[in-house]
């Protein structure tokens, strides 16, 4: 049980471009006076800089639009090129209406536009879109391994992204990739305050940490895409954020 947490935005991360080494940038920024990583810390990294570093930026003029995408674009009043990318990044269209396309992303996440974003990216070379990383759990493992070797401390890493929730307004941070933490704290079978056995309580630690960190990192023009969480001990459970995705068989809303 945590009695306190502290979250600090990591300043000094430059604008990220294709091919940049995110782990190395973090290590350099942590070396600045007043910043450090110690055993148990969790590093939360914005999905956006991961996608930029991994060359997931697509110029819309390069997209070849299919007949299926054109039809869906007409139904939803969206750019056919963007709709094509949404379909390419998805395994199923869940709902669609003017202005909204809800899909199951190839990573398993259900949400709007397959997580594709057009904010806070450079459009000077033409209108573009940023896709989610190919393997965010794998990226989290690589960043963690580098930082542990380079800085000599045992830490966890979360790749965070903004997400919306059914029946709730506004976006919050969520973990789409993680390494070195327990993603799901399964409390089923434990006694509650009055001795009653809990039957359904599973706490998503990764999402809770990501949501808290995003409050410090910001989601607009803050230029602080990395945060350090002190006080919530990292644990190498071997799990990735993929563990938090509910299976299709258990999904009552599809």
C-alpha positions as CSV (number, residue, x, y, z in Angstrom):
1,X,0.0,0.0,0.0
2,X,1.4,3.4,-1.0
3,X,1.3,6.2,1.5
4,X,2.7,8.9,-0.8
5,X,3.8,9.4,-4.4
6,X,5.8,12.2,-6.0
7,X,5.8,12.8,-9.8
8,X,8.3,15.1,-11.6
9,X,8.3,16.1,-15.2
10,X,11.7,15.4,-16.7
11,X,12.9,18.6,-18.4
12,X,15.5,18.7,-21.1
13,X,14.0,16.2,-23.6
14,X,14.5,17.8,-27.0
15,X,12.1,17.6,-30.0
16,X,12.2,14.0,-31.0
17,X,12.9,12.9,-34.6
18,X,13.0,9.6,-36.5
19,X,15.8,7.4,-35.3
20,X,16.4,9.2,-32.0
21,X,17.3,7.0,-29.1
22,X,14.6,7.7,-26.4
23,X,16.5,5.8,-23.7
24,X,19.6,7.8,-24.3
25,X,17.8,11.1,-24.3
26,X,16.2,10.2,-20.9
27,X,19.5,9.1,-19.5
28,X,21.1,12.5,-20.5
29,X,18.2,14.5,-19.1
30,X,18.3,12.6,-15.8
31,X,22.0,13.5,-15.4
32,X,21.1,17.2,-15.1
33,X,21.4,18.7,-11.6
34,X,18.3,18.1,-9.5
35,X,17.2,15.0,-11.3
36,X,18.0,11.3,-10.6
37,X,16.6,7.8,-10.9
38,X,16.8,5.4,-7.9
39,X,15.7,1.9,-7.3
40,X,11.9,1.5,-7.6
41,X,11.3,4.6,-9.7
42,X,8.9,4.4,-12.7
43,X,9.7,6.3,-15.9
44,X,6.5,7.3,-17.8
45,X,7.1,8.1,-21.5
46,X,4.7,9.7,-23.9
47,X,3.6,7.5,-26.7
48,X,4.1,10.4,-29.1
49,X,7.8,10.6,-28.8
50,X,8.1,6.9,-29.1
51,X,6.1,6.9,-32.3
52,X,8.2,9.8,-33.7
53,X,11.4,8.0,-32.9
54,X,10.2,4.8,-34.4
55,X,9.2,6.4,-37.7
56,X,5.4,6.1,-37.3
57,X,4.7,9.5,-38.9
58,X,2.8,9.1,-42.1
59,X,2.4,11.9,-44.7
60,X,-1.3,11.7,-45.8
61,X,-0.4,12.4,-49.5
62,X,1.4,9.1,-49.5
63,X,-1.7,7.1,-48.5
64,X,-3.5,5.1,-51.2
65,X,-7.2,5.1,-50.4
66,X,-9.2,1.9,-50.8
67,X,-12.9,1.7,-51.8
68,X,-13.7,0.5,-48.2
69,X,-12.0,3.6,-46.7
70,X,-13.7,5.9,-49.2
71,X,-17.1,4.5,-48.3
72,X,-16.5,4.8,-44.5
73,X,-15.1,8.3,-45.0
74,X,-18.3,9.4,-46.8
75,X,-20.3,7.9,-43.9
76,X,-18.3,9.7,-41.2
77,X,-17.3,12.9,-42.9
78,X,-13.6,12.2,-42.4
79,X,-10.5,12.6,-44.6
80,X,-10.4,9.4,-46.7
81,X,-6.6,9.2,-46.3
82,X,-7.0,9.2,-42.5
83,X,-9.7,6.6,-42.6
84,X,-7.5,4.4,-44.7
85,X,-4.8,4.6,-42.0
86,X,-7.4,3.8,-39.3
87,X,-8.5,0.7,-41.2
88,X,-4.9,-0.4,-41.7
89,X,-4.2,-0.1,-38.0
90,X,-7.4,-1.9,-36.9
91,X,-8.8,-5.4,-36.8
92,X,-12.5,-4.4,-36.5
93,X,-14.7,-1.3,-36.8
94,X,-16.9,-1.2,-33.7
95,X,-19.0,1.9,-34.3
96,X,-19.1,4.6,-36.9
97,X,-21.2,7.8,-37.3
98,X,-20.5,11.3,-38.6
99,X,-17.3,12.5,-36.9
100,X,-16.6,9.3,-35.0
101,X,-15.0,6.0,-35.8
102,X,-14.5,3.5,-33.0
103,X,-12.2,0.6,-33.8
104,X,-10.3,-2.2,-32.2
105,X,-6.6,-1.3,-32.8
106,X,-4.3,-4.1,-33.9
107,X,-2.8,-4.0,-30.4
108,X,-6.2,-4.8,-28.9
109,X,-7.2,-1.4,-27.6
110,X,-10.7,-0.2,-28.4
111,X,-11.0,3.5,-29.1
112,X,-11.4,6.4,-31.5
113,X,-9.4,6.4,-34.7
114,X,-7.1,3.5,-33.8
115,X,-5.1,5.9,-31.6
116,X,-3.9,7.9,-34.6
117,X,-3.2,11.5,-33.8
118,X,-2.5,14.7,-35.7
119,X,-1.7,17.0,-32.8
120,X,1.8,18.1,-31.7
121,X,3.5,16.9,-34.9
122,X,5.2,18.9,-37.6
123,X,2.9,19.4,-40.7
124,X,5.3,21.6,-42.5
125,X,6.0,18.9,-45.1
126,X,2.3,18.3,-45.7
127,X,-0.6,17.1,-43.6
128,X,0.5,14.1,-41.5
129,X,-0.7,11.6,-38.9
130,X,1.1,9.7,-36.2
131,X,0.4,6.0,-35.6
132,X,0.8,4.1,-32.4
133,X,4.1,2.2,-31.9
134,X,4.3,-1.3,-33.4
135,X,5.3,-3.0,-30.1
136,X,5.0,-0.6,-27.1
137,X,5.6,-3.4,-24.6
138,X,8.8,-4.2,-26.4
139,X,9.9,-0.6,-26.5
140,X,9.3,-0.3,-22.8
141,X,11.5,-3.3,-22.2
142,X,14.3,-1.8,-24.3
143,X,14.2,1.5,-22.6
144,X,14.1,-0.1,-19.2
145,X,17.1,-2.4,-20.0
146,X,19.2,0.6,-21.3
147,X,18.4,2.8,-18.3
148,X,19.1,0.0,-15.8
149,X,22.5,-0.7,-17.3
150,X,23.4,2.9,-17.9
151,X,22.3,4.3,-14.6
152,X,22.7,1.2,-12.4
153,X,19.2,1.2,-10.8
154,X,16.2,-1.1,-10.9
155,X,13.2,0.8,-12.4
156,X,10.0,0.3,-14.3
157,X,8.9,1.9,-17.6
158,X,5.4,2.8,-18.9
159,X,4.5,4.1,-22.3
160,X,1.5,6.3,-21.9
161,X,-1.2,7.5,-24.3
162,X,-4.4,9.5,-24.0
163,X,-7.6,7.6,-24.1
164,X,-11.3,8.2,-23.8
165,X,-13.7,6.0,-21.8
166,X,-17.3,5.0,-22.5
167,X,-19.9,7.3,-20.9
168,X,-17.2,9.7,-19.6
169,X,-16.1,13.0,-21.0
170,X,-12.5,13.9,-21.4
171,X,-9.3,11.9,-21.9
172,X,-6.9,10.4,-19.4
173,X,-3.5,8.8,-19.6
174,X,-3.4,5.0,-20.0
175,X,-0.5,2.5,-20.3
176,X,-0.1,1.0,-23.8
177,X,3.3,-0.4,-23.0
178,X,5.1,-1.3,-19.8
179,X,8.0,-3.2,-18.3
180,X,9.2,-3.8,-14.8
181,X,5.9,-3.2,-13.0
182,X,2.9,-5.3,-11.9
183,X,0.2,-4.2,-14.4
184,X,-2.8,-5.9,-12.7
185,X,-3.0,-6.1,-9.0
186,X,-5.5,-9.0,-8.6
187,X,-7.3,-8.7,-5.3
188,X,-9.9,-11.3,-5.9
189,X,-10.2,-13.6,-3.0
190,X,-8.9,-11.0,-0.5
191,X,-11.1,-9.9,2.4
192,X,-12.6,-6.5,2.3
193,X,-12.8,-4.2,5.4
194,X,-15.6,-6.4,6.8
195,X,-14.3,-9.8,5.9
196,X,-16.3,-10.3,2.8
197,X,-14.4,-12.0,-0.1
198,X,-13.8,-9.7,-3.0
199,X,-14.9,-11.4,-6.3
200,X,-14.1,-8.9,-9.1
201,X,-11.5,-6.4,-7.8
202,X,-8.5,-6.1,-10.1
203,X,-6.6,-2.9,-9.8
204,X,-4.9,-1.6,-13.0
205,X,-1.7,-0.2,-11.6
206,X,-0.2,0.7,-14.9
207,X,-3.1,2.8,-16.0
208,X,-3.4,4.5,-12.7
209,X,0.3,5.5,-12.7
210,X,0.0,6.7,-16.4
211,X,-3.0,8.8,-15.6
212,X,-1.3,10.5,-12.7
213,X,1.9,11.1,-14.6
214,X,0.0,12.7,-17.5
215,X,-1.3,15.4,-15.2
216,X,2.3,16.5,-14.7
217,X,3.5,15.8,-18.3
218,X,0.6,17.6,-19.9
219,X,-1.0,16.9,-23.2
220,X,-0.7,20.1,-25.3
221,X,2.4,22.3,-25.6
222,X,4.2,21.6,-22.3
223,X,7.3,19.9,-24.0
224,X,7.7,17.5,-21.0
225,X,7.0,14.0,-22.5
226,X,8.7,12.1,-19.7
227,X,7.9,11.9,-16.0
228,X,9.5,10.1,-13.1
229,X,7.3,8.6,-10.4
230,X,8.9,8.2,-7.0
231,X,7.3,6.0,-4.3
232,X,5.5,3.3,-6.2
233,X,7.9,0.5,-6.2
234,X,8.8,-1.1,-9.6
235,X,8.4,-4.9,-9.7
236,X,9.6,-7.1,-12.5
237,X,6.5,-9.2,-12.8
238,X,7.3,-9.9,-16.5
239,X,3.9,-8.5,-17.5
240,X,3.3,-6.0,-20.2
241,X,0.5,-3.5,-20.7
242,X,-1.1,-6.0,-23.1
243,X,-2.2,-7.9,-20.0
244,X,-4.8,-5.2,-19.2
245,X,-6.8,-5.7,-22.5
246,X,-10.1,-7.5,-21.9
247,X,-10.6,-10.4,-24.3
248,X,-13.2,-10.2,-27.0
249,X,-15.0,-13.1,-25.4
250,X,-15.4,-11.1,-22.2
251,X,-16.4,-7.8,-23.8
252,X,-20.1,-7.2,-23.3
253,X,-20.1,-4.0,-25.4
254,X,-19.1,-5.3,-28.7
